[in-house]
Amino acid sequence: MEKFYQQLFIRHQEARDMPSNVRIWEWARDVFRLLFPERSSKKILTIGALKAHFSILENELYDLLLSSKACENCDYTYIVAQFFETLPQIYEIMMTDAQAILEGDPAAQNLQEVVRTYPGFLATCIYRMAHQLWLNKLPLIPRILTEYAHERTGIDIHPGATIGKHLHIDHGTGLVIGETCIIGDHVKLYQGVTLGALSVEKILAGERRHPIIEDHVVIYAGATILGGETRIGHHSIIGGNVWLTNSVEPYTTVYHQPNMKFIGPKNDS
């Protein structure tokens, strides 16, 4: 046991100065709340106060990168500046996601409801922030952000995935989008959809392993689409529980047809 304690103690010393996952998540949550005050209990009364809040978050991101020793050759000042300079464009895309949910879900009453309550919107927004950090080749922090969103929503989006505008995740629980997946604009995904790899062997790291989903595609609950060579053509519909490892031409409908039996009530007359 003494050797075991010594091993653990060394690891504790190595991790001592690292910011916690909770602190990293809280930073992203605070950015999200500034972008969408519907999710915040604090009212900001002046533009100056709003700018001051963003300045605090810029400094906090710099501190997170510095204290986490994010990468040896990274320019933390540049990464922070670029993230906040691109935030207006990220916000515009987030708004298209909210609009896609409002237009695509009969149960959605208004944008405020979408922003405040829809797990798909939360998961997508956190992904979009994490993806911007991922583009700067930051390890760990983007994954921490998307895994926290995964924990809260049941929606697993790798920050390395490339996702276009107007993404509508409906319900979303059990949804998986892999690292090298490419998703176009105006795509609608239901719960339990897997956009994954045919093989998970380590030698494939860095290779394209996940499918391409073109514009205006709808993929219904439980569908599984695998492989880096698999492309779903634009304006296609993939039905529930479909298993696909081959490409699909545009304007194609694919559906699963199980052998079902319906047994009605027994007639004793």
N, C-alpha and C positions, 0 to 999 in steps of 0.2 A: 504493500500500500504506500510506503514512503516514496518509492520510485514513481508511482502513479501520481501522488500529490505534487512531486517535483515537476513532472511533465505538465500537469495542469497549471501550476503556478507560472511556469515559463510562458504558456499560452495566454494567461491572464495579463502578464506584463506586456506582451506584444500587442494585445487588443485594448489596453487600458485607455489610450488616448483617442481611440476611434469613436466618432459620433455614433450614437445608437441608431438602429433602424427607425425607431419611433421619432427621433429628432429629424431625420431625413424626410420621413413621411409628413411630419407636421409642417416642414417648410413647403412642400408641394401643396399640402392642404391649404396653407395660408395664401399661396399664389392663386389657387383655384377660387378661394373665397373672395379675393380682390377682383378677379375677373367676373365672378358671378355672385353679386351681393345677396342674391336670394338664398345662398347657402351660409350666410354670415349673420350673426346677431349684433354686429357692430356697425353703426351708421357713420359714414365718413361725410363730414359737413363741408369740406372745402377741397378744391383741386390741390392746394398746397399740402393738405393732410394726406391726400391720395398719393402724391409724389413721394412724400416722406415714408409712407408704408412700403412703397416699391423700393425705395433706397435701402430701407432696413433689410428687405428680402434679398437684394443684391449683395449686401455685405454678408448676410447669413450664408448665401450660397458659396461665396468666396471662402468663408470660414469652414464650411463643410468640406469643400474640395481640399483645402489646406490641411485640415486636421485628419482627414481620411487618407491623406497621401494618395490621392486618386490615381495619379500616374507620374512617373519620374520626369518626363519631358514635356508635360502639359503646361501651357500658358494659362493659368487660372484666370487672370484678369481678362484675357481675350475670350475665354469660354463664357464667363459671366456676362460680359458685355454683349456677346453674340446672342446668348439666350434671351436676354431682355430686349434686345433690338428686334429679334424675330417674334417676340411675344404678340405684337399686333396681328401678324399674319397667322400665327397659331390660333389666336382668339377668333379670327374670322372663320377659320376652318371648323373650330369647335361650334360656332354658331350654325354652320351648315349641318353639322351632326344633329344639333338640337332641332333644327327645322325638319330634317329628314324623319326624325322620330315623330314630331307633331303631325306631319303630313301622312306618315305611313301607319300610325297606330290609331285605330278608331277610338280607343280608350283615352287617348291624350287630349286634354281639354285646352291647354295653352302652353306657351313656352315656359312659364314659371313652374308649372307642374313637372315638365320634363326636366328642367334644371334641378329642381329640389328633390325629386323622388326617383328618377329612372337610373337604375344601376348601370345600364349600358352606356348612358351618357357620362357618368362618373368614370367608368373604366376607360372609355375612349379618350376623355380629356387627360387623365393621368398618363395614358400611353403617349399622347401627343407631346406632352412635356418631356417625358422620359426619352422619347425618340430623338428630340432635339439634342439632348445631352449625349445620347448614344452616337449621334452623327459626329460628335467631337471625340469619339473613341474613348469615352470615359467608361471604365469598368465599374461594376458593382452598384453604383448609385442608381442608374437607370433600372437595373433589375430589382433593386430594393423597392423602388416606386411601383413598378408594375406588379410585383408580388404582393405588396400591400393592397393594391386595388383588387388583385385576384382573391386575397383573403376576405375582403369586404364584400365582393360582388359575385364571386364564383366564376368570373370571366378572366381567362388567362391569355393575355396578349404579350408576346415577347417585344421588348422595345426596339429590336432590330427589324421588325416587320415594316413594310412600306405600305401605307394605307392612304387612299385618296380622300376626297371630300364627300360629304353627305353620307357618311356611314350610319346605318341604322342597325343597332343591335337590339333585337326584340327579346325580352326576358333575359336571355343570355347565360343563365346558369349552365356550367359545364362546357361553355364555348372555349375552344383552343385555337390560337393563331400562332403558328411557328415563326421562328427567327427570320427565315429567308422568304417568307410568304410575301407576295405582292397583290394588293387589292386595289382595284380601280375606284372610280367615282360612282355614287348612287348604288351602292351594294347594300343588300339587306340580309342579315344573318340571324337565325333563330337559335334557341337554346340547344346545347348538345352538339353543335357543329364542330367538327375537327378538321382543321386545315394543317395537315401534318406531313411527316416524312415517311417514306417507304422503309427506310432503314435508319437506325439510331446509332450505328457504329461510329466510334470516335474518329476514325480516319476520315470521315466525311465532314468534319468540322471545317467551316469556311466555304464549303461547297453549297450550291443551291439544292435544297432538300425539300422545299415546300412549294405548293402549287401557286399558279398565277390565276387570279380571279379578275376578269375584265369588267368593264363598266356595266351598270344596270343588271346585275345578276342577283337573283334571290335564291338563297339556300335554306331549305326548311329543316326543322328540328331533327337532330340525330344523324344528319348526313356526315359522311366521312370522305374527305378528298385528300389523296396522298400523292406525294412525289414531286420532285423538282421539274420534271418534264411534263407535268399535267397542267393543262391550260383550259379554263372554262371560258368559252366564248361569250362575248357581250350579249346582253338581253336574253340570257338563258335562265331556266328555272330548274333547280335541282330539288327533287322531292325529299320528303322525310325518310330517314333510314337508308338512303342510297349509299352504296360503297363504290367509290370511283378511284381508279388508278390510271385511267386513260383520259386524253383530252376530249373536249366536247366542242363542237362547232357552234358559232353564234346562233342565236334564236332557237336553241334546242331545249326541249323539255325532257328531263330524265326523271323517272319515278320508280319506286319500289313496289312490286306487286306480289305480296305474300299470298300463300295458299290459305285462305281464311274460310272457316266454316261458321255459319250462323245457325244456332239451334233455338228454335222458338219454344214457346210454352207448350207443354204436353196437352193434347186434346183427348179428354177421356170420354167424349160423347160417341 
